[in-house]
């Protein structure tokens, strides 16, 4: 029997399901690296909507591309050719040294699709037993049920069991544990080259190449989850490229649309060949608006010297963070990450969430992560003067940071 109807929400905000611990700030516009509230207070955005607004806010090229497409066509369906899809797919495939692209709307969807592709590939090759996916501890692959199974953090799983079968975890960066987990029932190894939610952990030197070698040895596919670390955020188009390894599938979302929802899986043609008509789909995936956004982001990232500039400014940030660590002995335990996906792991006596709140009071937006880590995710267009503002704010907030209550 249905429960009695409850009273209406007291405010319009109460009508929103409380799945987020929302901060009492409401932004009404953005420009470059800044967000503005209704009273025109400016906040330096070093969260980027959690690694989404690749080109900052109100970027001229992205805005123009979306305005142009809005005036033409928003949606047909994937039953017809979509010119923007073909253009963006070719660009992404070339950038990843792969062959074909499937478009969807989010990172979780893209990771789900990659798992389906890996299993289907082996199935079509006559290996129905190859279904297991090996994932890394501390990873975050999304919030669908299957991706919760791929993610080993209990807080995300609580109350949503039982978890789907077929996902196992090994410690991130530990090749001995990974090799011990491999066998004839494994379809793929799925790894984030830089773990964002997991605490801005970058893969140890040589790890990704060793994963590639193990995958080849056992006839297994390698999936690089670049949802948070891809699209230039780590200083390369895809963060795995710094290691020199070549995945079989690359998963994208977040920064790909610069703020417009779009996800993608880039794959080898042999994997795409296993995904015939009807094997997978997405109603809104790859719609003309999303493709206009993705192509506009690529227009910037493919410009000569843009990613080199990202690496230079990221190195400028890194140098500033190292100076900060030297001045804050006992507070900063470790600097993590790569490019503009940086992490500040605090000593156990301090709380990253408290530091995040202190920075917010200074009108600087950051994001907490696992392992008592503060994440810095500025737009790739952030200037050195804005980096100086961030570093100054960090110095002030860390200086004020008191020990956690014992």
N, C-alpha and C positions, 0 to 999 in steps of 0.2 A: 504494500500500500504506500502510495506516495506521501512524503512528509508534508505537513501543512505549509502553505506558501509563507515565506518570511516577509517581514516588513521591507520596504524599499530602502536602498542605501541612504545614509544621512547626507552625503555629499556625492558629487559626481566622481571624485577620486575613489570613493568606497565601492563604486560599481566595477572597478578594475580588480580582477582576481589577484590576490596577494602572493604571487609567485616570485616577486622580487622584493628585497628589502630596500625600497626606494628612498633616495635622499630628497629632502624637501627643496629641490631646485627645479625650475622649469625654464628651459631655454627656448627662445622664440626665433633666434636667427644665428647664423654663423658667418664668419669671414676669415679665410685663411686658417690660422692656427687657433682662433678664438671663437668661443661661444658667448652669447649675450642673453641675459635674462630680460624680463619685461621692463625692469627699471634701468636697463642698458648697462648693467654691471658686466664687465668682461672677465672671462675665465680662460686661461691658457689651457688648451685641450691636449693633454698628454695621455689621453685614453683612446681617442679616435673612435669612439663607439665600440671599443674593444677590437682594435686593429682593423677597422672598416673604412674610415674616411681617409683613404690612401693619399689623396691630393688636397686634404684639408677641406674646409667648408666653402661652398659657393664658388668652386673652381670654374673659371670662365669657360674652358673647353668642355668640361663635363656638363655644365649648365646649358651651353649652346646645343650640344648633341642631343640632350633629352628634350629641350624645347622644340628642336627641329623634328624629332621623331614623334612627339606628342601631336604635332600638327598633321602627321601623315597616317600613322597606324599604330595601335597599341597591341592588338592581339588577333591572331588567327587561330591556329593550332599547329601542332607538329605533324599533322596530316599533309601539310604543304611545306614547300621550301621556304626558308626564312633567310634572306640574303645576309643579314647581319650575323646570323649564326655561322654561316659558311666562312665569312670573313674572319670572325673572331676565332673560330675553330682552327683555321689554317695558321693564324698568328700564334696561338697557344701551343699547337702541336710543334711548330718550328722552334719556338722558344724552349720547349721541354725536350726536344730531340725525340719526339714520339709521333704518333700518326693520326689518331682520331679522338674526338671529344664528344662527351655526352653532357648536356646542360640541364641543370635543375635550379633550385632556389636557395639552398642553404648548405652549410657544411655537413650537418648530420645526414641530409639526403645524399650528398655526394659520397660520404663515407659508406653509407648503406649500399649505394650503387656500386662502389668499388669492390665491396665484399661479394655482392651478387656476381659481378663480372669475374672475379677470381674463381669462385666456385663453378660458374658456368663454363669457363675456359677449360678447367680440368674435366668437367663432365663431358663436354664435347670431344675431348681428347681421349675419352674412354677410361677416365679415372674418377669414378663416382665417389670413391672413398676419400678423395681429397676435399675436405670441407672445413677443416679446423683453421682458425686464424690466430696467429701468435701476436700478441700485443705487448707493449711495454708497461711496466708499473709506473704510475704517475701520469699516464697519458690521459687526454680528454679528446674523445672523438664525437661527442654529441649526446643529445638527450632522448633520442628514440630508444625503444626497448633494446634493440640489437646493439646500438652504440653505447648504451649503459653497460651491456655485457662486455663490450670492448674496452670500457673504462673501468678501472678497478677501485675507484674511490667509493667507500661505503656510503658516504653522505649523499651521493647522487642516487644511490640505489634504494635507499630505505623506503619501504612501503610499496615498492613497485615489483616485487618478486612474483613468481620465480623468473630468473634471468634466462633468456634464450641460450641454448647450448651451442658449443662450437667455438668458444673464445677462451684462450688461456693467456696468462701473463707471466712475464719474466722480468727481472730487474733491468731498468733502462741502462744501457751501456755495458752490460755484462754478457760477453759473447759466450762464455762457458755455459751459462744458464740457458742462453738462446739455443745453442747447439744441442744441449741435452733435451730440449723440448721438441726438436725437429724429428719428423718421422714420416711414414708413407701416407698418413691421413691429413697432412698439413697442406693447405691450399696457398697460404700467403703469410708473409710477415708484414704487419702494418706498424709504421713508426713515424713519429713526429721528429723531424730533424732538430727542431727547437720546441720543447714542450712549453706552451704558453700558460695555460691554466695550472699546469703542474709545478709552476714556480720558475718560469723562464729558464729552464734547463736546456742548454745546448748539448748536442751529442758529443761525447768525448772524441778527440782526434783519432781518426782511423776506424771509428765504430761503423759508420754508414757503409764504408767500403767493405768492411768485414761482413756486414749483413748481406751486401750484394753477393759476395763470394759464397757465403753459406747458402743463399737462395739458389744460386746457380748449381752448386754441388748437389743439392737435394731436389732440384727440379721444381722449385717453389717461386711464386711471384713476390715481388717487393712492392709494397704500396707506401708511398710517401704522403703523409697527411700534411699538406702545406696550407691548410685552412687559415691558420693564424700567421705562419711564418713566411708564406709565399707572397707573390706580387711585389717584390722589391723590399719587403720589410727587413730582411736580414742583409740587405746590400747587394743581393743578386736577384734575378727575376724569381728564382726558386731557391730556397735556402740550402737544399741538398747539393746544389751546383758547386758550392765552395769545397765539397769533399771530393769531387771528381767522379762520384758514382752515378749510375743511371738506373732509376726505378723503372718498373714495368707500368705502373699506374701512378699518377699524380693527382691529388685531390685538392681542389681550390674552392674558396667562397670568400667571405668577408671582404678583403680589399679588392677583389676582382671587379666589383661594381662601383667602388668608390663611395658607397652609401646606398646604392640601389641593390635590392636582393638578387643575387645570382650565385649559383654554385656550378662546379664543373668537375668532370673526371677526364683526364687525358690518359690515353692508353696506347699500347702497341696495337698494330693493325690485326695481329692474330687474335688478340683479346676482343677487339671490336667485331671481328668476323664471327665470333661465337654468340654475339648478341644480335640475333636476327629480329625482324619485325615482330612486335608483340612481346618480346622478352623483358622489356622495361619501358618506362615512360614517365612523363611529367606534364600535367596540363599546362602549367605556366612556365615551365623550364624553357629557357632560350627565347622568350617572347621578344618582340622588336624593341621594347623600351629597355629591357635588361641588356640586350646586345648592343644597343647604342651606348649605354653606360660602360660596358666592358671594353668596347672598342675605343672609347674616349680615354679610358684609363691607360690602355695599351699605347695610344698615341703619345702619351707623356713618357711612359716607362721605356718605350723604344727609342726615344730621342737620344742622339749621340751625347754621351757623357752624363746623362741624368743619373744612372745608377752609380757611376763613379762619384758624382756629387753626393749621393746618399751615403756612400761609404766614407767619404771625407768628413761629412758632418757627423756621422755616427762615431767616427774616431775622435772627433772633437768632444762629443758627449762622453765617450769612454774615458778620455784623459781627465775631464772634469770630475767624473765619478771616482776615478782613482785618487785624485787629490782629496776629494771629500772623504773617502775611506781612510786615508792617512790622517785626516784631521778629526775623525770620529772613531778613534780606536775604542773598541769595546762595544760599539753600537752596530756597526756594519760587519756582519760575519763574512759575507761573500758577495761579489758582483757577478752577475750571470747574464746569459743570453748572447745575442748577436745583433748587429745593426741597430735598428730602432725597435727591437723587441728586447728590452733590457729588464733585468731584475735586480733588486737590492734586497738580499736576504739579511734580516736583522738578527742580532744575537737573541738568545732565548729570553732574556730579561726584558725585551721590548716587543711591542705589538705593531705589526705592519698596518693593521686597520686604523690604529691611532695615528700613525704617521700619515696615512692617506687622508684622514679627517683634518689633520693640522695643515696639510698642503691645500686642502679645499678652502680652509679659512683664509689662506693666502691667495685664493683665486687661481689655484693650479689643480687640474683634474688628473688623477692617476687611478690605477686599478690594483686591488689586492690580488694575490694569487696564493697557491698552496705553499706550504713549508715556510710560513711567516715571511713571505716575500712581497715587496711592492713592485708592481709592473709599470714600466714606462713605455707607452705606445704612441708617441707623437706622430702626426702626419709626416709623410716622407718629404714634404715641402717645408718643414720647419727650418727657420733661419738660425744662424749662429747667435744672433742677439736674443732670440727667443730661447735657445738652449741656455744662454747665460741667465735668463730669467728663471728657468727651471732649476738650474744649479744653485742660484742664490736662494730660491725658495726652499730647496732641499737642505741647504746649509742652515737656514733659519729654523725650519721645522725639526730637523734632527737635533739641533742645539737645544730646543725646548723639550725634546722627548724625554719623558720620565720613565722609570722602570715600571714594569707591570706589577700590579698588586700581587703579593705572594700569599 
